[in-house]
């Protein structure tokens, strides 16, 4: 592993490490939180990077097995279709989360407007400390 400064390392792991996960010399702390942070970053990698890694990990068919390579020519199409389906599911889930977030933020905005429109607290609603 090579330290490039400011929490940037290359080698088995490349990326920027949160300063809270570094010791006073800028090296990664040998702690479970550092490992969890790195694993979470890897798990949250974008689908494009995951797809590229899967393509690189697939063994290439040899030219001597012509019958095997011709029969396996359907597999990339099927895997592409399943990748597209998985990606569309992820996109749908993300859109749903965004809609819920918009709804919650809209409700908060309306509550703030309602609170601002009241000239002062009245009745038993308001408790002073």
Secondary structure, DSSP 8 states (H G I E B T S, - for coil): -EEEETTEEESS--EE--GGGB-TTS-B-SSHHHHHHHHHHHHT--HHHHHHHHHHHS----TT-HHHHHHTHHHHHHHHHHHHHHHHHHHHHHHHHHHHHHHHHHHHHHHHHHHHHSSS--GGG----
